[in-house]
């Protein structure tokens, strides 16, 4: 796996990575890019492109974004193709699973990310009622 980039609004990307590293320990090959209210979207896209170029090693780059249709996700979408996969709705269960399976291909990780992200969502009241 070439690399993983987490993009999103405010401090969310950095906070997600910090939480994952608290559980799994320090991670290499993972970058974050935060979009702030005063960030120029063109410079955000340029920064994302530069990060991708530095991380690409022929094995692909997985971009995890916070919101489908949001500015960070839209910037990531313009980078798709040529070994770049984008998955929206990043959450901690998704990130932990992806970080734990970095031996998979980029496209396999993208599928895993979607499944893990969905499986990490539960209404706990319903789970407790089942018992």
C-alpha positions as CSV (number, residue, x, y, z in Angstrom):
1,X,0.0,0.0,0.0
2,X,1.4,3.3,-1.0
3,X,-0.2,5.6,1.5
4,X,-3.3,6.8,3.2
5,X,-4.4,10.4,3.3
6,X,-7.2,11.6,5.6
7,X,-8.9,14.8,4.5
8,X,-11.7,16.7,6.1
9,X,-13.0,19.8,7.8
10,X,-11.3,21.5,10.7
11,X,-9.3,19.3,13.1
12,X,-11.2,16.1,12.3
13,X,-8.5,14.4,10.1
14,X,-5.7,15.1,12.6
15,X,-7.9,14.0,15.5
16,X,-8.8,10.7,13.8
17,X,-5.2,9.9,13.2
18,X,-4.3,10.8,16.8
19,X,-7.0,8.5,18.1
20,X,-5.9,5.7,15.8
21,X,-2.3,6.1,16.9
22,X,-3.4,6.1,20.5
23,X,-4.8,2.6,19.9
24,X,-2.4,1.1,17.4
25,X,0.8,3.1,18.0
26,X,2.6,5.4,15.6
27,X,1.7,5.0,11.9
28,X,3.9,5.6,8.9
29,X,2.7,6.4,5.4
30,X,-0.3,8.3,6.7
31,X,-0.9,12.0,6.2
32,X,-3.7,14.4,7.1
33,X,-5.0,17.5,5.4
34,X,-7.3,19.7,7.3
35,X,-9.6,22.3,5.6
36,X,-10.2,25.4,7.6
37,X,-12.8,28.1,7.1
38,X,-10.1,30.5,5.8
39,X,-8.3,27.9,3.6
40,X,-8.2,28.7,-0.1
41,X,-9.7,25.7,-2.0
42,X,-7.2,25.9,-4.8
43,X,-4.3,25.8,-2.4
44,X,-6.0,22.9,-0.6
45,X,-6.2,20.9,-3.8
46,X,-2.6,21.8,-4.7
47,X,-1.4,20.6,-1.3
48,X,-3.4,17.4,-1.7
49,X,-1.8,16.8,-5.1
50,X,1.7,17.3,-3.7
51,X,1.0,14.9,-0.9
52,X,-0.2,12.3,-3.3
53,X,2.9,12.7,-5.5
54,X,5.2,12.3,-2.5
55,X,3.3,9.2,-1.2
56,X,2.7,7.4,-4.5
57,X,5.1,4.5,-4.8
58,X,3.3,2.4,-7.5
59,X,1.0,0.8,-4.9
60,X,-1.7,3.5,-4.9
61,X,-3.0,6.1,-2.4
62,X,-6.2,5.7,-0.4
63,X,-7.9,9.0,0.5
64,X,-10.4,8.9,3.3
65,X,-12.6,12.0,3.4
66,X,-15.1,13.1,6.0
67,X,-18.2,14.0,4.0
68,X,-19.4,13.0,0.5
69,X,-19.9,16.2,-1.5
70,X,-17.9,18.4,0.9
71,X,-15.0,20.5,-0.3
72,X,-12.2,18.2,1.0
73,X,-14.0,15.2,-0.6
74,X,-14.6,17.1,-3.8
75,X,-10.9,17.9,-4.0
76,X,-10.0,14.3,-3.4
77,X,-12.4,13.2,-6.2
78,X,-10.5,15.2,-8.7
79,X,-7.5,13.1,-7.9
80,X,-9.1,9.8,-8.5
81,X,-7.6,7.4,-11.0
82,X,-4.0,6.5,-11.6
83,X,-3.9,4.5,-8.3
84,X,-5.9,6.9,-6.2
85,X,-9.0,5.6,-4.4
86,X,-11.4,7.8,-2.4
87,X,-13.8,6.6,0.3
88,X,-16.1,9.1,2.1
89,X,-17.5,8.9,5.6
90,X,-14.3,8.2,7.4
91,X,-14.7,7.1,11.0
92,X,-12.4,5.5,13.6
93,X,-13.5,1.9,13.0
94,X,-12.8,2.4,9.3
95,X,-9.4,3.9,9.9
96,X,-8.4,1.2,12.4
97,X,-9.3,-1.6,10.0
98,X,-7.5,0.0,7.1
99,X,-4.4,0.6,9.1
100,X,-4.4,-3.0,10.3
101,X,-4.6,-4.4,6.8
102,X,-2.1,-2.3,4.9
103,X,-0.8,-5.4,3.0
104,X,-3.9,-5.2,0.8
105,X,-4.0,-3.4,-2.6
106,X,-5.4,0.1,-2.7
107,X,-8.6,-1.0,-4.3
108,X,-9.0,-3.8,-1.7
109,X,-8.4,-1.4,1.1
110,X,-11.1,0.9,-0.4
111,X,-13.7,-1.9,-0.3
112,X,-12.6,-2.8,3.2
113,X,-12.8,0.8,4.3
114,X,-16.4,1.0,3.2
115,X,-17.4,-2.2,4.9
116,X,-15.6,-1.4,8.1
117,X,-17.0,2.1,8.3
118,X,-20.6,0.8,7.9
119,X,-20.1,-2.1,10.3
120,X,-18.7,0.4,12.9
121,X,-22.1,2.1,13.1
122,X,-24.6,0.6,15.5
123,X,-27.5,1.8,17.6
124,X,-26.4,0.4,20.9
125,X,-29.9,0.4,22.4
126,X,-30.9,-2.1,19.7
127,X,-27.9,-4.3,20.4
128,X,-28.7,-4.4,24.1
129,X,-32.4,-5.2,23.5
130,X,-31.4,-8.3,21.5
131,X,-29.9,-9.8,24.5
